[in-house]
Amino acid sequence: MPASYRPLYWAIVFIFGLLVQTALLPQVFPAGYVPSVMVSLVVLLALYESPRRGLALGMLAGAMTDLLGGRLIGLNTATYGLLGYYVAKYQERFKHDQIFVPGLIGALSQLVVAIAQWMILNAVGYSLPWQVVATPLPYWILFGLLFTPAMGGILGIRPRVPSKSRRH
């Protein structure tokens, strides 16, 4: 993936992600268990961007999700923006393979975003029992682990700098 700024590409990917999340996944997962495609896409794209661009793409994905979902406007914008920023900021510390790293970070991000949103909702007065978030977490984590690298392969996203191969 080139290092150029590509907000139109991000928007198209996020629209596709919203379609998958709202039209396809509810047919596969029961109500309340539908994982966030957008979290996985933010992680996948932020792994290959600067922190500022990671923040921008996370906020774009979050705003699109907020506008579609209609719940507490700004919740997804803030959490996805911070997710994109921190994934992009610390991505250089990871060796970039195309399966393990995106899968692991995608899985952990599902967990972190769910907990952060639960904490924010409770802090602003929405009483959401922990069981509502905790019960589907294993499904969301497994989804992030598998879906994030799969989408990287489908979209053809590759590290900008290939990792050095081991010498035998």
N, C-alpha and C positions, 0 to 999 in steps of 0.2 A: 504494500500500500504506500503510495507516495506520501511525502511529508507535507504536501500542500494542504491548506485549509479547505475543508470540504463540507460545509454546512448543508448544501443541497443533498449530497450523498447521505449524510447522517439523517436528514429528514425523511428521505425515501426509505432507508433502512428502518427507521423508527415507525413509519406508517405501516410497513410490512409487519413489524413486530406487534403493533397494536392490533392489526387484523388477525394475526395468529393468536394473540392473547384473548381477544374477545370473540372470535368466531370459531376457531378450531379447538383450543384447549378446554373450553367448557363442555365440549362433546366427549372429552377424554377423562377429565378430572371432575369429581363431584363438586357441588357448590361449596365455596369456602376453601377449597384445596387448589384452586387454579394458581399456578406459580407466576411470577413476574418475568415475562420475556424481556421487558425493558431493562431490568437490572442486569441480565446477562448481556444484552447488547451494549449497555453503557460500559461494562467491564471490558468486553471484547474490543471496543473501539478505543477506550482510554488506555489500554495496554500499549498502544502505538502512537500516543499523542503527548503533547506537552501538558503540564498541569493546568494552564490557562484554557487550553482547548478541551481538556478533560472536564473542567468545570462547565464550559459552554455546552458541550454535548450532553452532559448530565442534566443541566438545566433545561435544555431543549426537550430531551426525552421525558423529564419530569413534568414539564409544562403541558406537553401533549397528553400525557397520562392524566394529569389533573383535569384538563379540559374535557376529556372523554369520560372520566369517572365521576366528576362533579362533587366529590366529597371535599373535605377540607382543602381548599385551593391553596397551593403553595407547599403542601406537605411533601409530595413527590418531587416537586421542583427543587426544594432545599436538600432533601436526602439524596436524590440522584445526582445533584450538582456536586455535593460534597464527596459522594462515592467516586464520581468521575475525576475529581480533582486529586484525591488521595491515591487512587489506582494509578493515575498518570504520574503523580509525583514519585511514587516508590517503585514504578515498573522497572527502572534501570537496575534495581537490586536483584532482579530475578533473571535467571537464564531463560531465554525465550524459546521454549519448544512450542509446538502448536497444539498440544493436547493437554499435558499435565498442568502447566501453569494457568492457562485460561480456565480450565475446569475447576481447579482448586480455588482460584480467586472468585470465580463465578459462584461456587457453592458457598464459600464464606460470606460473600456479599449478600446472598439471599438471607442468610442468618442475621448479619449486621443490620441490613436495611429493615427487616421485620422487627427486630428489637428496638431500633431507633425510632421507627414510626409508632410502635406501641407506646414507648416512653413519651414521645411528643404528644400523642393523642391523650394520654392520661394527664399530662401536665397542663393541657389547655382545657381540661374539663370533660372530655369524652371518656366515660368509664367503660373500658374495654377489658374484659377478663383475660388474664394471661393464657388460659386454655384455648381461647379463640386463635391466638397466634401460635402457641406451642404445639398444638395438635397437628397442623399441616406442615410444620417445619421440616421434618424428615423428607417429605415429598418435595418440598421446595429446594432443599439442599441437594438432593439427588438430581433434580431437574437441572439446577445450575451446574452441577458437576458434568453432566452429559450434554446439555444443550449448548453451553457456551463454546466448547471446542468444535462441536458439530456445525454451529453457525459460522465459526471462523473458517472452516473448510468449505462450506457452501458459498460464502461470500468471497472466498479467495484472499482472506486477510493473512498476510505474512509479516514477520518481523522485518523492519527496515534494514537492520544490520544482521546478517546471518551469523549464528554463533559458530565459534571455532570448533572444528571436529577434534576429537581426542586422537592423539597419536598412539599408535600401538608399539 
